[in-house]
Amino acid sequence: MTPETRLRALFDRAVEVADPMRSLPEHLPPKPDGRVLVVGAGKASARMAEAVESVWGPCDGLVITRYGYARPCQGIEIVEAAHPVPDAAGQAATARMLALLDGLGPDDFVLALISGGASALLVQPAGEIRLDEKQAINAALLASGAPIDQMNTVRKHLSRVKGGQLAAAAYPAKMLALLISDVPGDDPAFIGSGPTVADSTTPRDAARILSEWQIDMPDSVGAVLSAPTGVLPPGDPRLETVENRLYAAPSQSLAAAAELAEQGGITVEILSDALEGEAREVAAEHAALALIRQGEMAPGAAPHLILSGGELTVTRRGAGVGGPNAEYALALALALKGAAGIHALACDTDGVDGAAEVAGAVIGPQTLVKAAAVGADAAGALAQNDAHGFFAALGDQVITGPTLTNVNDFRAILIEGPS
């Protein structure tokens, strides 16, 4: 097995254990008597709905997922919309979802299926904010390099559905929310901007974040953030009938990949399942660590694997096409300078790195040599945030298509010692 094949097998294993068809059914209670409604949003939500109906049979409801991520369901309607920047399809579907929840009683039951991506797919701007204004702020946040928790704080206070407001729309019905985490730390309040979870941030926090990252606020946004928003604070009675249950997280996927590697005789080091930071800076740190680990290995020692997860960010500096995983891989290759015996893979478990239909990339000792042979400038590509263009030229992209799940980034560095 080549290093590239081995790394891809580890990534595939990480994705496999997070597949809702495999992981969700054991967390599903018996179907309640009476009226049951299934709602949800996220890149994994359609697969989650499919898993629910494999146990419960046909259900009423509406789930919003990313374009290309729909799954066949028996009763639940699946609507596709845009991600990571919201669109009119998501706004219309969200309005219909809120209408379905309106008028439920205490004997009704709502199952909410929430995964990463719900922040963009659940779209109902607060106040007088227009969709195009919401789109512009979302795009600016994505390009700013702001961490995910700060982006989600802004999204909550500019929305009528996030920050517990989806649960409030269903009150007084009972609600069980099943969550797949794609955020560092697995805080339910930040998974999909917490549509079923209380939030302790304030409109002032959101305004401060926009100011800190130098993002212009239209008058409509300023008006919303100058007054209390609909975000539900801890202790709000409308959340007393809600149970939020996290059932899949990045740590489980990293553990599964580690187990598979150890079965193959590889020693494993898991750095963290919740790393954050600028992709190129984290890559430089990991390159230094990989070289240290290689220097510590005795001749003939078993290969060493460094695993990490979390959500890195990219500050847009150029006009290229890239994402945090591909940019991490490119910066890692530059920092390693062709070091012998070190290969790596960096991919997003949802199959989409940034806005490109590419999961990520693989690198090895020959990456910079291959680049020179095809006239690809690694340093120039990094300066222009064009990591996807760089790896496309080398044929070293990892393309999975929709994985139907989302437990965030997966990074693996495979280190071989001296022979």
Backbone hydrogen bonds, N-H to C=O, Kabsch-Sander energy under -0.5 kcal/mol:
donor,donor_aa,acceptor,acceptor_aa,energy
6,R,2,T,-2.6
7,L,3,P,-2.6
8,R,4,E,-2.2
9,A,5,T,-2.0
10,L,6,R,-1.8
11,F,7,L,-2.2
12,D,8,R,-2.8
13,R,9,A,-1.8
14,A,10,L,-2.0
15,V,11,F,-2.1
16,E,12,D,-2.4
17,V,13,R,-2.0
18,A,14,A,-0.5
18,A,15,V,-0.8
19,D,16,E,-1.5
22,R,19,D,-1.8
23,S,19,D,-2.5
24,L,20,P,-2.4
27,H,24,L,-2.6
28,L,25,P,-1.6
37,L,109,F,-2.5
38,V,60,D,-2.6
39,V,37,L,-0.5
39,V,111,L,-2.4
40,G,62,L,-1.1
41,A,113,L,-2.0
42,G,64,I,-1.7
43,K,116,G,-2.8
45,S,42,G,-0.7
48,M,44,A,-2.3
49,A,45,S,-2.5
50,E,46,A,-2.2
51,A,47,R,-2.2
52,V,48,M,-2.4
53,E,49,A,-2.3
54,S,50,E,-1.3
55,V,51,A,-0.7
55,V,52,V,-1.3
56,W,52,V,-3.2
57,G,53,E,-1.3
60,D,36,V,-0.6
62,L,38,V,-1.8
63,V,77,E,-2.6
64,I,40,G,-2.2
65,T,63,V,-0.5
65,T,79,V,-2.8
67,Y,81,A,-1.6
69,Y,66,R,-2.5
77,E,61,G,-2.4
79,V,63,V,-2.9
79,V,77,E,-0.5
81,A,65,T,-2.3
91,Q,87,D,-1.8
92,A,88,A,-2.7
93,A,89,A,-2.2
94,T,90,G,-2.2
95,A,91,Q,-1.9
96,R,92,A,-1.8
97,M,93,A,-2.2
98,L,94,T,-2.4
99,A,95,A,-1.8
100,L,96,R,-1.9
101,L,97,M,-1.6
102,D,98,L,-1.2
104,L,101,L,-1.5
108,D,105,G,-1.7
109,F,35,R,-2.0
110,V,174,K,-2.9
111,L,37,L,-2.6
112,A,110,V,-0.6
112,A,176,L,-2.6
113,L,39,V,-2.3
114,I,112,A,-0.6
114,I,178,L,-2.4
115,S,41,A,-1.9
118,A,115,S,-1.6
120,A,117,G,-0.9
121,L,117,G,-1.6
122,L,118,A,-2.5
123,V,90,G,-0.7
123,V,121,L,-0.9
124,Q,122,L,-0.5
126,A,158,L,-2.0
129,I,126,A,-2.0
134,K,130,R,-2.2
135,Q,131,L,-2.8
136,A,132,D,-2.0
137,I,133,E,-2.1
138,N,134,K,-2.4
139,A,135,Q,-2.7
140,A,136,A,-2.2
141,L,137,I,-2.4
142,L,138,N,-2.2
143,A,139,A,-1.6
144,S,140,A,-0.9
144,S,141,L,-0.6
145,G,141,L,-0.7
146,A,141,L,-0.7
150,Q,147,P,-0.6
151,M,147,P,-2.0
152,N,148,I,-2.5
153,T,149,D,-1.5
154,V,150,Q,-1.8
155,R,151,M,-2.3
156,K,152,N,-2.4
157,H,153,T,-1.6
158,L,154,V,-1.0
158,L,155,R,-0.6
159,S,156,K,-1.5
160,R,124,Q,-2.4
163,G,193,S,-2.3
164,G,194,G,-2.3
165,Q,162,K,-1.0
166,L,161,V,-1.3
166,L,195,P,-1.3
167,A,195,P,-1.6
168,A,164,G,-1.9
169,A,165,Q,-1.6
170,A,166,L,-0.9
170,A,167,A,-0.7
171,Y,167,A,-1.1
173,A,170,A,-2.2
174,K,108,D,-2.2
175,M,241,T,-2.4
176,L,110,V,-2.4
177,A,243,E,-3.2
178,L,112,A,-2.7
178,L,176,L,-0.6
179,L,177,A,-0.5
179,L,245,R,-2.5
180,I,114,I,-1.9
181,S,179,L,-0.5
181,S,248,A,-2.8
186,D,183,V,-2.1
190,F,187,D,-2.3
191,I,187,D,-0.5
191,I,188,P,-0.7
192,G,190,F,-0.8
193,S,190,F,-0.9
194,G,191,I,-1.3
197,V,194,G,-1.4
199,D,232,L,-2.8
206,A,202,T,-1.7
207,A,203,P,-2.4
208,R,204,R,-2.3
209,I,205,D,-2.2
210,L,206,A,-2.1
211,S,207,A,-2.1
212,E,208,R,-2.9
213,W,209,I,-2.1
214,Q,211,S,-1.5
215,I,210,L,-3.0
216,D,214,Q,-0.6
222,G,218,P,-2.4
223,A,219,D,-2.4
224,V,220,S,-1.7
225,L,221,V,-2.4
226,S,222,G,-0.7
226,S,223,A,-0.6
227,A,224,V,-1.1
232,L,163,G,-2.7
236,D,233,P,-1.8
239,L,236,D,-2.1
240,E,237,P,-1.5
242,V,239,L,-1.4
243,E,175,M,-2.4
245,R,177,A,-3.3
245,R,243,E,-0.6
246,L,244,N,-0.5
247,Y,179,L,-2.3
247,Y,245,R,-0.6
248,A,179,L,-1.1
252,Q,249,A,-1.0
253,S,249,A,-1.1
254,L,250,P,-2.5
255,A,251,S,-2.2
256,A,252,Q,-1.9
257,A,253,S,-2.2
258,A,254,L,-2.6
259,E,255,A,-2.3
260,L,256,A,-2.0
261,A,257,A,-2.3
262,E,258,A,-2.6
263,Q,259,E,-1.9
264,G,260,L,-0.8
264,G,261,A,-0.9
265,G,262,E,-1.7
266,I,261,A,-1.9
267,T,303,P,-2.4
269,E,305,L,-2.8
271,L,269,E,-0.7
271,L,307,L,-2.8
272,S,307,L,-0.5
275,L,309,G,-1.7
277,G,311,E,-0.5
279,A,313,T,-2.9
282,V,278,E,-2.5
283,A,279,A,-2.3
284,A,280,R,-1.6
285,E,281,E,-1.8
286,H,282,V,-2.5
287,A,283,A,-2.5
288,A,284,A,-1.9
289,L,285,E,-2.1
290,A,286,H,-2.7
291,L,287,A,-2.1
292,I,288,A,-1.9
293,R,289,L,-2.8
294,Q,290,A,-2.3
295,G,291,L,-2.0
296,E,292,I,-1.2
297,M,293,R,-0.6
297,M,294,Q,-1.1
300,G,418,P,-2.0
301,A,298,A,-2.2
304,H,415,I,-2.8
305,L,267,T,-2.8
306,I,413,I,-2.5
307,L,269,E,-2.8
307,L,305,L,-0.6
308,S,411,R,-2.0
309,G,272,S,-2.7
310,G,409,D,-0.5
311,E,275,L,-2.3
313,T,277,G,-2.6
316,R,143,A,-2.6
316,R,314,V,-0.7
320,G,384,Q,-2.6
322,G,320,G,-0.6
327,E,323,G,-2.7
328,Y,324,P,-2.0
329,A,325,N,-2.4
330,L,326,A,-2.4
331,A,327,E,-2.7
332,L,328,Y,-2.4
333,A,329,A,-2.3
334,L,330,L,-2.1
335,A,331,A,-2.2
336,L,332,L,-2.4
337,K,333,A,-1.5
338,G,333,A,-0.7
339,A,336,L,-0.9
342,I,339,A,-1.1
343,H,341,G,-0.5
343,H,414,L,-2.4
344,A,363,I,-2.1
345,L,412,A,-2.4
346,A,361,A,-2.2
347,C,410,F,-2.6
348,D,359,A,-2.3
349,T,408,N,-2.2
351,G,348,D,-2.1
353,D,356,A,-0.7
353,D,358,V,-2.5
354,G,352,V,-0.7
355,A,322,G,-0.5
356,A,353,D,-1.4
358,V,356,A,-1.8
359,A,398,V,-2.0
360,G,398,V,-1.3
361,A,346,A,-1.9
362,V,396,D,-2.0
363,I,344,A,-2.6
367,T,364,G,-1.9
370,K,366,Q,-3.1
371,A,367,T,-2.1
372,A,368,L,-2.1
373,A,369,V,-1.8
374,V,370,K,-1.4
375,G,371,A,-0.5
375,G,372,A,-0.7
376,A,371,A,-3.0
378,A,376,A,-0.8
381,A,377,D,-2.5
382,L,378,A,-2.2
383,A,379,A,-2.2
384,Q,380,G,-1.5
385,N,382,L,-1.4
386,D,381,A,-3.4
388,H,321,V,-1.8
389,G,321,V,-0.9
390,F,386,D,-2.1
391,F,387,A,-2.6
392,A,388,H,-2.0
393,A,389,G,-1.7
394,L,390,F,-1.1
395,G,391,F,-1.1
396,D,391,F,-2.2
397,Q,391,F,-0.5
398,V,360,G,-2.5
399,I,397,Q,-0.6
400,T,398,V,-0.5
403,T,350,D,-0.9
409,D,310,G,-1.9
410,F,347,C,-2.9
411,R,308,S,-2.5
412,A,345,L,-2.8
413,I,306,I,-2.4
414,L,343,H,-2.9
414,L,412,A,-0.5
415,I,304,H,-3.3
415,I,413,I,-0.5
416,E,341,G,-2.9
